[in-house]
Amino acid sequence: MTVKITVYSDFVCPFCFLGKAPLDEVVKEKDVEVEWMPFELRPSPAPKIDPWNEPDKLGAWQAYIEPTAKQLGVNMKLPRLSPHPYTHLAFEGFQYAKDHNKGNEFYERVFSAFFQEEQNIEDIDVLTKLAEEVGLLADDFKAALVSRTYKEVHQNELRHAYEEASITAVPTFIIGDQVIQGLASKERLATAIDQAEKSKFHGFEGLSCDEKC
């Protein structure tokens, strides 16, 4: 029985990228469906960050993120982009990709483009190239970003994350009735999936009769 995993994350969140590693391992072994959902840590016009020139953020990277990446076997870098990009256009591209059955492929490609290749994922030409790499039509994709066709769709999903799902930090994994906030191990995710499977099984209502049979 397929279990749905909803993951709220942002493309510039290092712990979100790290969280993909155990999630990818679980996906190989469990009957699950992953749904990525947007969450902007620093939506425009909030000030952008530049970790290379902010000692506290650079220190956090060196003290926590870098060692965790090595432990998980994740190839990632602190991108030398100054400052780091906003992500609303990347998320609008994600909405286009979802409409064309390439949502997860595009999401993962944007992640790797930023944290492994140091590409500027706020640049429409960069995003268009990434879209083409996962099988989307480049001209159509670019036109959708230029015209902001998916702006409202993205804003509605952000509203859902902030107001309805009450997401306050990322990554956040929702598996069944369980909410896991922060980087989760493969074992923690697997346990949550097993519990969700049991809940579905125990909650199954089969054919039955009442006095009207």
FIDRENDO-110037 format. One record per residue (C-alpha): x negated, y negated, z. Coordinates in steps of 0.001 Angstrom, whole numbers. Example, Ala and Ser with C-alpha at 12.3 -4.5 7.8 and 13.67 -1.06 7.14 Angstrom:
-12300/4500/7800
-13670/1060/7140
This chain:
0/0/0
-1611/-3251/-1189
-2398/-5781/1538
-2530/-9458/642
-5423/-11560/1949
-4913/-15304/1703
-8150/-17272/1984
-8227/-21028/2535
-11568/-22554/1609
-13427/-25415/-25
-16024/-25084/-2771
-18574/-27154/-813
-18139/-25237/2455
-21241/-23072/3053
-19473/-20776/5514
-16748/-20210/2921
-19374/-19068/425
-21005/-16863/3054
-17591/-15427/3901
-17251/-14124/358
-19942/-11508/948
-18082/-9393/3541
-14808/-10073/1737
-16252/-8771/-1539
-17401/-5612/251
-13951/-5001/1718
-12296/-5554/-1661
-14364/-2689/-3093
-13121/-284/-429
-9556/-1350/389
-6327/-1736/-1552
-6070/-5520/-1258
-5077/-8554/-3266
-6995/-11774/-2598
-5282/-15127/-3011
-7549/-18173/-2830
-6007/-21388/-1531
-7450/-24911/-1591
-8547/-26962/1392
-10516/-30172/919
-12914/-30857/3782
-13631/-34388/2581
-10894/-35542/207
-11436/-38743/-1742
-11818/-41552/-686
-13470/-40213/2480
-17238/-40797/2446
-19241/-38127/685
-22033/-36358/2541
-25693/-36000/1618
-27137/-33225/3805
-30695/-33822/2616
-30539/-37318/4126
-28479/-36436/7219
-30742/-34793/9820
-27923/-33143/11781
-26495/-31437/8689
-29924/-30423/7408
-30745/-29038/10836
-27505/-27040/10934
-28314/-25569/7535
-31779/-24490/8617
-30686/-23226/12043
-27464/-21397/11186
-26605/-21175/7503
-29966/-20122/6090
-30531/-17293/8629
-26952/-16047/8179
-27381/-15976/4409
-30536/-13872/4796
-28789/-11539/7212
-25899/-11012/4789
-28178/-10743/1763
-26537/-13771/133
-28533/-15781/-2379
-27649/-19416/-1739
-29286/-22832/-1637
-28499/-26194/-140
-27705/-27982/-3428
-29933/-30954/-4154
-27048/-33125/-5320
-26935/-36578/-3811
-24309/-36946/-2504
-22320/-33706/-2528
-19271/-33769/-4816
-15591/-34167/-4151
-13716/-30990/-5067
-10268/-32131/-6216
-11094/-31751/-9927
-12506/-28273/-9368
-9299/-27339/-7585
-7183/-28788/-10383
-9223/-26616/-12739
-8476/-23685/-10463
-4750/-24359/-10816
-5151/-24334/-14602
-7072/-21063/-14352
-4346/-19527/-12170
-1778/-20462/-14801
-3875/-18528/-17317
-4501/-15456/-15136
-8134/-16342/-14409
-7750/-17967/-11011
-9995/-15723/-8943
-12649/-15502/-11657
-12827/-19290/-11937
-12830/-19754/-8157
-15788/-17436/-7704
-17644/-18954/-10658
-17360/-22466/-9214
-18636/-21206/-5864
-21732/-19646/-7402
-22322/-22655/-9671
-22563/-24915/-6623
-24363/-22819/-4032
-26625/-20793/-6330
-27180/-23010/-9373
-26824/-26490/-7800
-24392/-27627/-10489
-22259/-30743/-10039
-18763/-29281/-9714
-17193/-32747/-9814
-18309/-33210/-13431
-15592/-32349/-15962
-18100/-31100/-18545
-19670/-28770/-15975
-16265/-27443/-14938
-15284/-26963/-18579
-18401/-24901/-19201
-17638/-22736/-16166
-14057/-22286/-17368
-15273/-21179/-20774
-17622/-18670/-19133
-14671/-16898/-17473
-12686/-16745/-20709
-10620/-19937/-20676
-10164/-22226/-23674
-12640/-25061/-23191
-10796/-27828/-25057
-7447/-27057/-23445
-9007/-26835/-19980
-10860/-30121/-20401
-7737/-31890/-21641
-5853/-30696/-18552
-8536/-32133/-16250
-8824/-35438/-18118
-5044/-35927/-18040
-4833/-34714/-14405
-2091/-32276/-15444
-2507/-30205/-12281
-2954/-33062/-9806
537/-32704/-8313
282/-28905/-8109
-2996/-29199/-6242
-1667/-31875/-3892
1354/-29698/-3077
-922/-26790/-2175
-3060/-29062/-13
85/-30267/1744
1030/-26651/2350
-2403/-25923/3832
-2447/-28959/6107
1197/-29135/7167
2845/-25742/6702
-1/-23280/7236
-1621/-25623/9820
-5120/-24901/8531
-7662/-26983/10417
-10972/-25356/9432
-12319/-23119/6702
-12749/-20375/5879
-9438/-19127/7238
-8232/-15643/6356
-4575/-14677/6734
-4009/-10923/6690
-508/-9819/7582
377/-11694/10776
-3266/-12207/11714
-5154/-15470/11273
-8952/-15228/11284
-10729/-18573/11372
-14382/-18801/10456
-16931/-16402/9027
-15661/-12840/9553
-17604/-9603/9360
-16667/-6803/6986
-15590/-4739/10009
-13321/-7508/11330
-11639/-7897/7953
-11258/-4128/7534
-9647/-3808/10962
-7179/-6581/10140
-6315/-4886/6847
-5750/-1543/8589
-3474/-3206/11121
-1529/-4954/8365
-1080/-1625/6579
288/-21/9756
2663/-2929/10310
4009/-2561/6794
4461/1164/7229
6207/873/10583
8403/-1910/9319
9605/-28/6257
13358/299/6022
14453/3195/3828
17836/4158/2471
20407/4651/5187
24125/4934/5857
26498/2989/8044
30199/3328/8615
30893/2263/5032
29090/5262/3475
